[in-house]
Amino acid sequence: MNWDRIEGQWKQRRGKAVHHWGRVMNDELAAISGKYEELVGKLQENYGIAKEDAKGKTAEFKKGIEKLKKSNANLVRLQNSLNATKKTSKKILSKAKAKMKR
């Protein structure tokens, strides 16, 4: 995922960012709108860290978001698989019950 896409999805990510970076306020993050250089600047300002450290923090955050997205996708796949298994089981049970009534 690149920062252009993050900028486009910033509203979704902003909540996670607010939770992750407590010193950066929600309205500041709203104004940043996912712009990478502005985010790095705010991290430098609010945490008093060097630019390279701020870039490292954003890279870590980006990796964390990616891990969350992958985990979520896996959970959705497992849920869909479970739902399909339940449907199949119900069909098998209803057929078995129908045969038993004959």
C-alpha positions in Angstrom: 0.0 0.0 0.0 1.4 3.4 -0.9 0.7 6.8 0.7 -1.6 7.8 -2.2 -4.0 5.1 -1.3 -3.7 5.9 2.4 -4.6 9.5 1.6 -7.7 8.2 -0.1 -8.7 6.0 2.8 -7.6 8.4 5.5 -10.9 8.8 7.3 -10.9 5.1 8.0 -7.3 5.1 9.1 -7.6 8.4 11.1 -9.4 6.6 14.0 -6.6 4.1 14.2 -4.0 6.8 14.0 -5.6 8.8 16.8 -5.6 5.7 19.0 -2.0 5.0 18.0 -0.5 8.5 18.3 -2.2 10.0 21.4 -0.4 13.3 21.2 -1.6 14.0 17.6 -5.2 15.3 17.9 -8.1 14.1 15.8 -8.5 17.6 14.2 -4.8 17.7 13.3 -5.2 14.3 11.6 -8.3 15.5 9.8 -6.3 18.5 8.5 -3.4 16.3 7.4 -5.8 14.1 5.3 -3.3 11.3 4.9 -0.5 13.5 3.4 2.7 11.7 4.4 5.0 14.7 4.8 2.5 16.6 6.9 2.0 13.6 9.1 5.8 13.2 9.6 6.0 16.9 10.4 3.2 16.6 13.0 4.9 13.6 14.6 8.2 15.6 14.8 6.4 18.6 16.3 4.3 16.7 18.8 6.8 14.1 19.9 10.0 16.2 19.5 11.6 13.5 17.4 13.9 13.6 14.4 12.5 13.4 10.9 14.0 9.9 10.3 12.4 8.7 13.6 9.0 10.1 12.5 9.4 8.4 9.2 10.2 5.1 11.0 7.1 5.5 13.2 4.9 6.0 10.1 6.4 2.9 8.5 5.7 0.9 11.6 2.2 2.2 11.7 1.7 1.3 8.0 2.9 -2.2 8.7 0.5 -2.5 11.6 -2.4 -1.4 9.5 -1.4 -3.9 6.8 -1.3 -6.7 9.4 -4.7 -5.7 10.7 -6.1 -5.7 7.1 -4.7 -9.2 6.5 -6.0 -10.5 9.8 -9.4 -9.1 9.0 -9.4 -10.6 5.5 -8.5 -14.0 7.1 -11.4 -13.7 9.6 -13.8 -12.8 6.9 -12.7 -15.8 4.8 -13.1 -18.1 7.9 -16.5 -16.7 8.6 -17.6 -17.2 5.0 -16.3 -20.8 5.1 -18.1 -21.4 8.4 -21.3 -20.1 7.0 -21.0 -22.3 3.9 -20.4 -25.3 6.1 -23.5 -24.5 8.2 -25.6 -24.2 5.1 -24.3 -27.5 3.7 -24.9 -29.2 7.1 -28.5 -27.9 7.2 -29.1 -29.3 3.7 -27.7 -32.7 4.6 -29.8 -32.8 7.8 -33.0 -31.8 6.0 -32.4 -34.5 3.3 -31.8 -37.1 6.0 -34.9 -36.1 7.9 -36.9 -36.3 4.7 -35.6 -39.8 4.0 -36.4 -40.9 7.5 -40.0 -39.8 7.1 -40.5 -42.0 4.0 
